[in-house]
């Protein structure tokens, strides 16, 4: 279902809190079908992200890996616009 969500368990380095939050945001977007929620749904959207990030962090720690404070070190690549010669 969510093939684009990155794996956060790494053998050689800890995941960061920013990476955990980014993966949670990807999951909520996929499940809800919204990239950005409406103003009416924003609170529920952000609450779901926080809950999923907390559960994800607990899982990562439980399987013997670490999570450290910090930003997402691998932000998603932006789509590149292709131009075609005329």
PyMOL commands that set and color helices and strands:
alter all, ss='L'
color gray80, all
select helices_A, chain A and resi 17-32+42-62
alter helices_A, ss='H'
color red, helices_A
select strands_A, chain A and resi 15-16+67-68
alter strands_A, ss='S'
color yellow, strands_A
deselect
rebuild
show_as cartoon
